[in-house]
Amino acid sequence: MKNFNLNLVLLSLTTPLAASQCLVSNPDVVEFEMKGECSYEKVLAKLRRLRNVERNQGATNCYRDIVQELGALLGLSNEDDMRDKIDSICDEAISHSRSDPDYAIKFESIPLTDSTPDQETVTRFLKEFYDGGTFFNEQVQQRAGGDPFNLARDARGIKQFYQGPASKKLVTWPTSGVDNFESCELNAAMCCWVQDRQADDDNGNCETPYPNANPDSSDVWTPDNCIDKDPADNTDVCYVDLSRSTSSNRVKSGGIIFDDKAGVREGDAHCHGFAWSNDEFDISRKYRGNNLFYVSMYDHLRQRGYVREVPGAPMCGCLEKMPTVSRSDCTEMDVSENFTLRYLPGRNTFEGKITSANVEFNACQGLNDNNNDLLAYHQRLVSEGKISDSTEAGVDEILVGDDNCGPSVREFLDKFDIKRA
């Protein structure tokens, strides 16, 4: 009987000692980073690794298994409740990242000039740029006078922003002051360019810098001079419904038809866009500001020199504000986020934040292996339940498919009771 009591005494002494070596009793060490995603399984793996570190440093083994350990940290006993709590912590970290000044970079902070203008000036500049104006769209690369209007040099801030924040942090969506991107009811945006202003980049047919801003008889004119040159042609422009973008064209209603019957020749044009999920936590939606910057400013302006808008439409905007065209190229992103979670012992929870990301820009993988196509990518998101299928009719009115400009023009003119011969 005495031996039995002695065993009970020994057990009562050793059990608390082991418990004291659990992570819940050493909360200061419970902080870790996770790469790729924030999830219940990754939290368990990180806690297991932390406890192994403590054990290797001479701590007594903790008597709890790793799920019980997490439960002790969270003050929960049911594993489903633990999983829900971790999901909530991860969602809060993602949501907080959009307003975290260390991680979320305002679109309006892109260094477009060497000076640092005030916010109102930047917003006006961006609005004008996306309508097809500013020196980015209006200048043409020249040879004379010390190589003026060199886009690669003048837009070096865009390259630096691409190499830094656009590829490593979250770029916010433009403010409402740039109303080209307000609402976007079709969950897509697109740019369409009609000129190439940059020489020697193997894009479009602007090959040789223009000799002089004010040419005279001594200037050498060649077919390759960088003036009124076209981008690589990847679409047919059918028509512009002027009522779609009144803040850009200052016209209440009407249309511009681009086909032989209307007597307006549709020249070479290039369209490129992207789409995103309804889910605010989906990568395609969260990082759509990054995608807008990449498509409009880095890949097409800085790299290719594509500029100017289809007459009557903005250069870039929500899809429903843009001209009706046959098709558009498309970019999607692969994003790997890095999270930091720190335990808050007095509150039985973790504080989470995104500290950095790796953002890669790739051609869209569309529905039925139809790749690099905005319509096919939008259809894929609809098929995956990420976008409502009610948007498809609106998208089909903008992206009508090859050889379908004629029928789409007739449907547009029917709205005005105009019949074509």
Sequence and secondary structure as in RCSB ss.txt:
>XXXX:A:sequence
MKNFNLNLVLLSLTTPLAASQCLVSNPDVVEFEMKGECSYEKVLAKLRRLRNVERNQGATNCYRDIVQELGALLG
LSNEDDMRDKIDSICDEAISHSRSDPDYAIKFESIPLTDSTPDQETVTRFLKEFYDGGTFFNEQVQQRAGGDPFN
LARDARGIKQFYQGPASKKLVTWPTSGVDNFESCELNAAMCCWVQDRQADDDNGNCETPYPNANPDSSDVWTPDN
CIDKDPADNTDVCYVDLSRSTSSNRVKSGGIIFDDKAGVREGDAHCHGFAWSNDEFDISRKYRGNNLFYVSMYDH
LRQRGYVREVPGAPMCGCLEKMPTVSRSDCTEMDVSENFTLRYLPGRNTFEGKITSANVEFNACQGLNDNNNDLL
AYHQRLVSEGKISDSTEAGVDEILVGDDNCGPSVREFLDKFDIKRA
>XXXX:A:secstr
 HHHHHHHHHHHHHHHHHHTTSGGG GGG EEEEEE   HHHHHHHHHHHHHHHHHTT    SS HHHHHHHHHT
   HHHHHHHHHHHHHHHHHHHTT TTTEE GGGS  SSS   HHHHHHHHHHHHHT HHHHH   BSTTTS S 
HHHHTHHHHHHHHTHHHHSEE    TTSGGGS  TTSEEEEEE EE   SSSSTT  B BS SS  TTS   TTB
SSSB       EEEEEGGGGHHHH  SS EEE SGGGT      EEEEEE  S TTSHHHHTHHHHHIIIIIIII
IITT EE   TTS SEEEGGGS EES  EEEEEEEEEEEEEEEEGGGTEEEEEEEEEEEEEEE   GGG  S HH
HHHHHHHHTTSS GGGHHHHHHHB  TT HHHHHHHHHHTTT    
